[in-house]
């Protein structure tokens, strides 16, 4: 079955960095675009970044452009989100998603001094 497992979240000070990973299994990873979403308390889940199946096309929410980078390793069936210059408003649970409405369990990112 399709499985998505996020990791790499944690507590970081403003201006810091984190790298999230989403390890996948149960499907042909290289055939699917992948996305990262986030949901802060009281807010709707929002799209953060997406990447095409081969990795050549990437899109970002305006709020993270220039700070976050999505990437993938099709040999490792893993998608990444490098987050730099983190701000308190980046605090949220981060999820990876595959088309067909498959989601991971999420990883908490807290940006606070």
C-alpha positions as CSV (number, residue, x, y, z in Angstrom):
1,X,0.0,0.0,0.0
2,X,1.0,3.6,-0.5
3,X,3.0,5.0,2.5
4,X,4.4,8.4,3.0
5,X,6.5,9.1,6.2
6,X,7.7,12.6,7.0
7,X,10.6,13.3,9.3
8,X,13.0,16.2,10.1
9,X,10.7,18.5,12.0
10,X,11.5,20.1,15.3
11,X,12.1,23.3,17.2
12,X,14.3,26.0,15.6
13,X,15.0,29.6,16.3
14,X,14.0,32.3,13.8
15,X,16.5,32.5,11.0
16,X,17.4,28.9,11.3
17,X,17.0,26.0,8.9
18,X,15.5,22.6,8.8
19,X,15.3,19.9,6.1
20,X,12.2,17.8,5.9
21,X,12.2,14.3,4.3
22,X,9.3,12.3,3.0
23,X,10.1,8.6,2.5
24,X,7.7,6.8,0.3
25,X,6.8,3.2,-0.6
26,X,4.1,1.2,-2.3
27,X,4.1,2.9,-5.7
28,X,6.3,4.0,-8.5
29,X,7.6,7.2,-7.0
30,X,9.3,8.5,-10.2
31,X,5.9,8.5,-12.0
32,X,4.2,11.1,-9.7
33,X,4.6,14.8,-8.9
34,X,4.8,15.4,-5.1
35,X,3.9,18.3,-2.9
36,X,4.4,19.6,0.6
37,X,1.6,21.2,2.5
38,X,1.4,22.8,5.9
39,X,-1.3,23.5,8.5
40,X,-1.0,25.9,11.4
41,X,-3.5,25.8,14.3
42,X,-6.8,27.4,13.3
43,X,-5.8,27.6,9.7
44,X,-6.6,25.6,6.6
45,X,-4.0,23.3,5.1
46,X,-2.1,25.2,2.4
47,X,0.2,24.2,-0.4
48,X,3.8,25.1,0.2
49,X,5.7,23.6,-2.7
50,X,5.3,21.1,-5.5
51,X,7.7,19.2,-7.8
52,X,7.2,17.4,-11.0
53,X,7.9,13.7,-11.4
54,X,11.3,14.2,-12.9
55,X,12.1,17.2,-10.7
56,X,12.4,19.7,-13.5
57,X,9.4,21.8,-12.6
58,X,9.0,23.3,-9.1
59,X,6.4,25.7,-7.7
60,X,6.2,27.6,-4.4
61,X,3.8,29.5,-2.4
62,X,4.6,33.2,-2.4
63,X,5.2,33.1,1.4
64,X,8.1,30.7,1.0
65,X,9.7,31.7,-2.3
66,X,13.4,32.3,-2.0
67,X,13.6,30.6,1.4
68,X,12.3,27.0,0.8
69,X,13.5,24.5,-1.8
70,X,11.7,21.3,-2.8
71,X,13.7,18.5,-4.3
72,X,13.5,14.7,-4.8
73,X,15.7,11.7,-5.2
74,X,13.9,9.2,-7.4
75,X,16.5,6.5,-6.6
76,X,15.6,6.8,-2.9
77,X,11.8,7.4,-3.4
78,X,12.1,10.5,-1.2
79,X,11.1,14.1,-1.5
80,X,12.7,16.8,0.5
81,X,11.9,20.3,1.7
82,X,14.9,22.5,2.6
83,X,13.7,25.4,4.8
84,X,16.0,28.4,5.4
85,X,15.5,31.7,7.0
86,X,12.6,30.3,9.0
87,X,10.1,32.7,10.6
88,X,7.6,32.2,13.4
89,X,4.8,32.2,10.9
90,X,6.3,29.0,9.3
91,X,5.2,27.1,12.5
92,X,2.9,24.3,11.4
93,X,2.5,20.6,10.8
94,X,4.1,19.8,7.4
95,X,2.7,17.1,5.2
96,X,3.8,15.5,2.0
97,X,1.2,14.5,-0.5
98,X,0.9,12.3,-3.6
99,X,-1.9,12.7,-6.1
100,X,-4.8,10.5,-5.4
101,X,-5.2,12.1,-1.9
102,X,-2.4,10.2,-0.2
103,X,-0.9,12.0,2.8
104,X,1.7,11.4,5.3
105,X,1.1,11.7,9.1
106,X,2.9,15.1,9.2
107,X,5.9,16.5,11.1
108,X,5.7,19.4,13.4
109,X,7.9,22.5,12.7
110,X,8.0,25.1,15.4
111,X,9.9,28.4,14.9
112,X,10.4,30.2,18.2
113,X,13.1,31.9,20.2
